[in-house]
Amino acid sequence: MEGNNIRNKARTEQPKPVMSDFLLQEELAGFVRERIPERVVFAGGAGAYGTFITSADLSRYTRAELFSKAGNSCRIFARFSSFFNEKGTPDGVRDVRGFAVKFMPEGGVWDLAGQNFPVSFVEDPGKFKTLVHVLKKNPETNTENRAAAWEFFSQNPETLHLLLMLFSGRGIPAGYGNMDGFGVNTFSFVNENEEIFWVKFHLKTRQGIRNSEEENPGRLNFAQSLVDDVSSGNFPKWKMYAQIMTPEQAHALDWNPFDPTRVWPHGDFPLAELGELELSSLPKNYFEEVEKAAFSPTNLIDGIGISPDRNLQARLFAYRDAQRYRLGTQAAQPQSSNPHILGDFSQYETVSYPQDPYTQCGLFYTKALKTDEERSRLAENIVKSMIEISSPRKNDIIFRQLCHFFRANVELGMKISTGLGINIDMNMMSHAGF
């Protein structure tokens, strides 16, 4: 207010031509730049501040001071968002939800920019631009382009894993507090002896997983629910875990541990508890604190690094470049305190892992989905989407995608084909090797 009074007084006492009124110019410049461009993905969001408290001594794996002993803590800021839906889209729609956490220990900043599913749509970063384009609504009609999306999925079977998760009940969580979070990519821990361990991060909700398909999705307001919970003292919490893999274990695998479209089996790589996150205070200025918040995988603390994960390596550039475009001079500089720990991954460059986009999808259908009702609902949700494909190539798209469903699980393929009114010849399938 004092600044405004000074400006008003200056104009009253000494009117100036507009071009020489630098105070006016400053105000106008600030006003016309007040609205920063919307994020291309993970656009609409909400955030809150809180605390992370370490629950174990992990110095065997990492020299990060934060994990040196139980009881260490740091301030955090978490931002939740939608992936391919723009601002203003109701929360009760099927979407991937962003779950990004900024850890602020003494002497550094560590960003874990993740989501509520443990896998990515694609492993090849060169496909990401096309993926985003086919998932975005047509700006002229404000409608989804189902044909373009399913054509992309059908031509890229590695998308099947996340597709099944997205069309399951977890595609519409009941709120931000009722979903898990995942770092998705493979990162690394580095200890005092310069030993490297490959790591995947998990955030497990303490509020319990709740999905909204049985509720009224149209009434959901995730941001308001977060505000209400924090304001009332019902602070949302998540336990944080890590799956840890040695380089020797990675070399012995017959599948690619750096492929973000896959999960690491918990039986082989169990969850090790790291600590707990609690969100306990709200931003005072949404625009300044939530919209201007920038998360980047380049923000690392000593003891945490990257991996041969090609998807992650592409994000190192893409996030910073997007922030320079979106925030301009207001984009913060990279806050990594260990830029030298990028790693020598040449030993993995010649490793040829077999391609298998179906086995884990089949396990998701038979093991992760616990009931016949969940499995039937998954098939019904897929049918509802595919039946709306409008394209001269509709039959080609559907039959190509059905091949992927059948290869993951025959029962799943049959349920979807039946829902689409397609009669499958079982004799033909047996000759095809299903």
TALINMO-V778655 format. One record per backbone hydrogen bond with DSSP energy under -0.5 kcal/mol. CO is the residue of the C=O (numbers start at 1). NH is the residue of the N-H. If there is no record, write none. Layout:
co,nh
CO,NH
CO,NH
//
This chain:
co,nh
1,5
2,6
3,7
4,8
5,9
6,10
7,11
8,12
9,13
10,14
17,20
17,21
18,21
20,22
21,25
22,26
23,27
24,28
25,29
26,30
27,31
28,32
29,33
31,34
34,36
44,82
46,80
47,283
48,78
49,280
49,281
50,76
51,278
52,74
53,276
54,71
56,58
58,61
58,62
64,67
65,68
67,58
69,72
72,54
74,52
75,104
76,50
77,102
78,48
79,100
80,46
81,98
83,42
85,44
86,89
91,93
96,83
97,116
98,81
99,114
100,79
101,103
101,112
102,77
103,110
104,75
105,108
110,103
110,112
111,113
112,101
112,114
114,99
115,182
123,125
124,127
125,128
127,131
128,132
129,133
130,134
131,135
132,136
137,139
138,142
138,143
143,138
144,146
145,149
146,150
147,151
148,152
149,153
150,154
151,155
152,156
153,156
156,159
157,160
158,161
159,163
160,164
161,165
162,166
163,167
165,168
168,171
169,172
171,95
172,212
175,178
176,179
177,207
178,210
181,203
182,115
183,185
185,187
187,199
188,305
189,197
190,63
191,194
195,191
196,247
197,189
198,245
199,187
200,243
201,183
202,241
203,181
203,205
204,239
210,174
212,215
215,217
216,219
217,220
220,91
221,225
222,226
223,227
224,228
225,229
226,230
227,231
228,232
229,234
230,233
233,235
236,279
237,206
237,207
238,277
239,204
240,274
240,275
241,202
242,272
243,200
245,198
246,250
247,251
248,252
249,253
250,253
255,257
256,259
258,260
259,262
260,120
263,265
265,268
265,269
270,244
271,273
272,242
274,55
274,56
275,240
276,53
277,238
278,51
278,280
281,49
285,289
286,290
286,291
287,292
296,299
298,300
299,111
300,337
301,304
303,190
305,188
309,313
310,314
311,315
312,316
313,317
314,317
314,318
315,319
316,320
317,321
318,322
319,323
320,324
321,325
322,326
323,327
323,328
324,328
326,37
327,330
328,331
335,109
338,341
340,342
340,343
341,306
343,345
345,348
345,349
346,349
346,350
348,351
351,353
354,356
358,362
359,363
360,364
361,365
362,366
363,367
363,368
364,369
368,370
371,375
372,376
373,377
374,378
375,379
376,380
377,381
378,382
379,383
380,384
381,385
382,386
383,387
385,388
386,389
389,391
391,394
393,397
394,398
395,399
396,400
397,401
398,402
399,403
400,404
401,405
402,406
403,407
404,408
405,409
409,413
410,414
411,415
412,416
413,417
414,418
415,419
416,420
417,422
418,421
421,423
422,424
423,425
424,426
425,429
426,430
427,431
428,432
429,433
429,434
430,433
//
